[in-house]
Amino acid sequence: MEASGRAYTEALSELYPTRADVAAEIAELEGRLALPRATELFASDIHGEYNAFSHVLHGGSGAVRALVEDVFGSTLNDDEKAALLALACYPAEHCAYALGHVEDADAWLAEAAARLAKIARRAAGDRTIDEVRALLPDDLAIAEELVAGRSTPARQPYREAIIESLVASGEGPALLETLGTLIQHLVVDQLHLIGDVYDRGPAPQLIMDELLSCPNVDVQWGNHDILWMGAAAGSPGSVANVVRICARYGNLSILEDAYGINLRPLATFAADAYANDPCAAFALKGNPGLSEAETRLTEKIQKAMAVIQFKVEAALIAENPSFGLDDRNLLHLIDREGGTVMVDGVEYELLDTTFPTVDWDDPYRLTEDEAAVIEQLCAAFTGSERLQRHMRFFLDRGSLYKIENGNLMLHACVPLADDGSLLEVTLFGKTYRGRALYDMVDASVRAAFSATDEAERKRGLDMLWYLWLGPGSPLFAKSKMATFELYLIADKAARKEVKNPFYSLLDDEAVVDGIFRDFGMDPATSRIICGHVPVKVKDGEDPVKANGRVLCIDGGFSAAYQKTTGLAGFTLVSNAEGLFLDANEPLASRAAAVEGSADIRAERRVLAAYDTPRMVTDTDEGARIRERIALLRTLL
């Protein structure tokens, strides 16, 4: 045995000091291999839509609804089943609502708890006792008695007595919340979030709080996530983009109310610098209930941040020539007298020619006020405790990509050349492609937060910004970030952002095979799961590419994209029975869902149906368990 193997078995002997201990652990692991494989839920591009996402997650993309039907069938009417579904998905909120509409609160609580316990027992049918116990809070561990074990007539009075006692002690609502949360966690073993929690929608912070409470979740960083990570790390380019985008969608309250970022210095500066400017080119994309005065101020803030962004990005471009972004510096190409700008050798008319903070002799120099604003904002982002906690979660539970059970999960693309070969990207003097590019970028992101060497940390910070808009970025996947053109040029030719060839070659199986081989995967049994670009289902676009070997699951959770996709988000479910793609309808409202008068219905598409259920032994987890069994047998 190699030294490393001996060291490991010696460490195991500390955990299992006797032969009986080792034999028991081997037996438990062998038994686990024979269980049905875990249920994985995949979602992408949530973009701040907390209500829709949490409803899909709490309901397991329809799994809880199916359990209610399976357990109660015709014994409950449709209204009763709808109320029970709402209770399972929103136990605390529905309990509070229901208690305001019943005469005998204790009787309702006892009946509701008994019904939830029955659903939980069915959901826990294939779980070990330890797995169920791990999902229960210590202060209500007694709930295990309601869920575990066989359901026999002799045991029923015992369970009823436990429920009645807890209700009489005032713990009824807590018991409902415990059972509802348990059901939610039992129907989804692993959540894979394929990027983009942030931007567009109103409540990314609530999504992050929800994710913090999920027992098993991993995140593949999206381009919007990486932008917020850069802002949290103090990158001026990332901060400028985050604030501008929040202003563009009327969501500055996310920064102020959710993350405690003081925007008053910025607002004061914008109101003064652009006092007489109508900011017509900076109209908001949607308006979440802002007053007329708030709207006008937000437009000024948006323009102020756009100009600051152009300036701080010019400094980053100058400091990093390998990024190849010189063509994004456009302020100096403005013809003030003609009201035009030169982009890629073509002259275009400008929509806005008012730039009171630009010194045309040195257009990329920040004014003293602008410099003070961006410095204060960077300090506010790095000093936000809640934001730092959320970004730490991204670092701890996230990565640029993940390989599990034959799935290569990544947000946007593997950059390709026009001929389908892996695109060579040169950054900081070295050339990378494919998986090597991904690994270098992942390491650079982590260095921005943890490196002790200041030069290494600065390079990581700059990389975070580059990932947002660099043509070689695996998270951007376009020829250019046309922020300047989108605001200031009406001609769509100037605004055009050409997608990386990855997207036009997704049905080319030879190209896809090359990606799998580069990532060390078997092309015959692997698939790519990605998001980033909304699938135009309403126009006939199919999210399934390359004969099922690529799945693009950005179906438009964000309301801003639903006109493009024609639906309200995809969720992908992989379980012991097969692989299923759910196309979700919009949620009417959270209040309606809580009351039991609304649910997200989904059109389910079967991508794969197994003749016999897949077991844990068929998964990557099974391979890891077999390795552990082998070491334990050596110890034995």
Summary of the structure (lengths in Angstrom):
residues: 636
radius of gyration: 27.1
end to end distance: 14.2
largest distance: 90.7
contacts: 2138
relative contact order: 0.14
helix: 54%
strand: 12%
